[in-house]
Amino acid sequence: MSERKFNIGDRIMCVETGVVGKCIKFYIPTACEEQTMVLTDDGRRYHAPIRLWEKALTVSIENDVITARNRFLKSVSVPINLLQRLGG
């Protein structure tokens, strides 16, 4: 079984096709590698091997700074105290 860095319910993206959706299922077919199924925003179900998927957005907090990363966009960092002043 592959090691994956996402779980059911995460928003993930297929790095080969660009399809994005909510992870809804993992399964191992008889004749091929482990698969991941997503529910796309338009309601379709799409599946591809687990190795082709990654989280569409990751968020981390380090040194009182929240950083959001996306595969195609640059990182965005915001100091936590700024968010608190804005009511976040």
Secondary structure, 3 states (H helix, E strand, C coil): CCCCCCCCCCEEEECCCCCEEEEEEEECCCCCCCEEEEEECCCCEEEEEHHHEEECCEEEEECCEEEEECCCCCCEEEEHHHHHHCCC
